[in-house]
Amino acid sequence: MKLTFYSFCLYLYTALAFSQSVDSTRIIEIPVSYADHEGEPLSVFKDSLYIFRSSNIYLINGKSFFALKKLYESTKEKDEMTKDLLENYRKTLMRNFDLENKFKVNFAEVDDLDRIVYNKTQETLKNTQRALDYTLNSLEKASNSLEIVGENVKRQKRKDTLEKIMFIFGGLGVGVLIGSSL
């Protein structure tokens, strides 16, 4: 039993002599959820032990951290400008899509109106053609009637002239008969 006690004391002495003191050593466990952590990073203390539960953890020194922080802050403003530009671009695209859709609707309406006007114009042209055909037909009939009337007028003039000549010859004949009987 003494041997066990002495070996236990020796073990305790070596463990205390060659290990870090409990006061200066802390074991800090970094959980898996820290990989998705946003905000200020966790500072590492000197002579501390860390247990990383995630492989997405990066250790950097203070100078690198402050350089990255400064770079992030300078690009954050640019990032806001980029977001604003992208938002304005998106709004412009949406407005252009709306205008294009309105243009398509207006174009379709104008196209329909043009089709209606074209159809009405075609109908008017057909009616005009019919009216012209009727007018030409009427003019031809009138022309034929005028020719017939003209021929009748000439015949009537000849007849009238012939009657006058006959009347003259009749008057001369009666005058000669009366003159010879006297």
C-alpha positions in Angstrom: 0.0 0.0 0.0 2.9 2.3 0.7 4.1 1.7 -2.8 0.8 2.7 -4.2 0.7 5.8 -2.1 4.2 6.8 -3.2 3.4 6.1 -6.8 0.2 8.2 -6.5 2.2 11.1 -4.9 4.8 10.9 -7.6 2.1 10.9 -10.2 0.5 13.9 -8.6 3.8 15.8 -8.3 4.7 15.2 -12.0 1.2 16.2 -13.1 1.3 19.4 -11.1 4.9 20.2 -12.0 4.6 19.8 -15.7 1.1 21.0 -16.4 -0.2 24.6 -16.7 -1.7 26.2 -13.7 -5.5 26.3 -13.6 -5.5 30.0 -13.1 -3.7 31.0 -16.3 -5.2 28.2 -18.5 -8.8 28.3 -19.7 -10.3 25.9 -22.1 -12.6 27.7 -24.5 -15.0 25.7 -26.7 -15.9 27.3 -30.0 -19.3 25.8 -31.0 -20.4 24.8 -34.5 -22.8 27.7 -34.6 -19.9 30.1 -34.5 -19.3 29.4 -38.2 -22.5 31.4 -38.9 -21.7 34.1 -36.3 -21.9 37.7 -37.4 -20.6 40.7 -35.5 -17.4 41.2 -33.6 -15.1 38.3 -33.6 -14.0 36.3 -30.6 -10.6 37.4 -29.2 -8.1 34.7 -28.3 -6.3 35.0 -25.0 -2.7 34.0 -24.4 -2.1 30.7 -22.8 -5.7 29.5 -23.4 -6.8 26.2 -24.9 -9.5 26.1 -27.6 -11.6 23.3 -28.8 -13.0 24.0 -32.3 -16.3 22.2 -33.1 -16.4 23.7 -36.6 -13.8 23.6 -39.5 -14.9 27.0 -40.7 -13.0 29.0 -38.2 -10.1 31.2 -39.2 -7.4 32.6 -36.8 -5.8 35.9 -37.8 -3.5 38.3 -36.0 -4.6 41.8 -34.8 -3.0 43.7 -37.7 -4.6 41.5 -40.3 -7.9 41.7 -38.5 -7.9 45.6 -38.4 -6.7 45.7 -42.0 -9.6 43.4 -43.0 -12.0 45.4 -40.9 -10.9 48.7 -42.5 -11.2 47.1 -46.0 -14.7 45.8 -45.1 -15.9 49.2 -43.9 -14.6 50.9 -47.0 -16.3 48.3 -49.2 -19.4 48.4 -47.2 -20.2 51.9 -48.4 -19.4 50.8 -52.0 -21.5 47.8 -51.4 -24.4 50.0 -50.4 -23.8 52.1 -53.6 -23.8 48.9 -55.6 -27.0 47.8 -54.0 -28.5 51.2 -54.8 -27.3 50.9 -58.4 -28.7 47.4 -58.7 -32.0 48.5 -57.2 -32.2 51.4 -59.6 -31.3 49.2 -62.5 -34.0 46.7 -61.4 -36.6 49.5 -61.2 -35.5 50.7 -64.6 -35.8 47.2 -66.1 -39.3 46.8 -64.5 -40.4 50.2 -65.8 -39.0 49.2 -69.3 -40.9 45.9 -69.1 -44.1 47.7 -68.2 -43.6 50.2 -71.0 -42.8 47.4 -73.5 -46.0 45.6 -72.5 -48.0 48.9 -72.8 -46.3 49.4 -76.2 -47.4 45.9 -77.3 -50.9 46.5 -76.2 -51.0 49.9 -77.9 -49.5 48.4 -81.1 -52.1 45.6 -81.1 -54.9 48.2 -80.7 -53.4 50.4 -83.5 -53.0 47.3 -85.6 -56.7 46.4 -85.0 -57.7 49.9 -85.8 -55.6 49.9 -89.0 -57.3 46.6 -90.0 -60.7 48.1 -89.4 -59.8 51.2 -91.4 -58.4 49.0 -94.2 -61.6 46.9 -94.3 -63.8 50.0 -94.4 -61.6 51.5 -97.1 -61.9 48.3 -99.1 -65.7 48.4 -98.7 -65.8 52.1 -99.7 -63.7 51.3 -102.8 -66.0 48.5 -103.8 -69.0 50.8 -103.3 -67.3 53.6 -105.3 -66.5 51.0 -108.1 -70.1 50.0 -108.1 -71.2 53.6 -108.3 -68.7 54.3 -111.1 -70.0 51.2 -113.0 -73.6 52.4 -112.6 -72.6 55.9 -113.7 -70.8 54.6 -116.7 -73.8 52.4 -117.6 -76.1 55.3 -117.1 -73.9 57.5 -119.3 -73.8 54.9 -122.0 -77.6 54.6 -121.9 -77.9 58.4 -122.0 -75.5 58.6 -124.9 -77.5 56.0 -126.8 -80.7 57.9 -125.9 -79.1 61.2 -127.2 -78.1 59.5 -130.4 -81.7 58.2 -130.9 -83.0 61.7 -130.0 -80.5 63.3 -132.3 -81.6 61.0 -135.2 -85.2 61.7 -134.3 -84.5 65.4 -134.3 -82.8 65.1 -137.7 -85.7 63.1 -139.1 -88.2 65.6 -137.7 -86.2 68.5 -139.2 -86.2 66.7 -142.6 -89.9 66.0 -142.2 -90.6 69.6 -141.2 -88.4 70.9 -144.1 -90.1 68.5 -146.5 -93.6 69.6 -145.2 -92.6 73.2 -145.7 -91.3 72.5 -149.2 -94.6 70.6 -149.9 -96.6 73.4 -148.4 -94.7 75.8 -150.7 -95.2 73.6 -153.7 -98.8 73.1 -152.7 -99.2 76.9 -152.3 -97.6 77.4 -155.7 -99.7 74.7 -157.2 -102.9 76.3 -155.8 -101.6 79.8 -156.9 -100.9 78.5 -160.4 -104.4 76.8 -160.6 -106.1 80.0 -159.3 -103.9 82.1 -161.6 -104.6 79.9 -164.6 -108.3 79.9 -163.9 -108.6 83.5 -163.8 
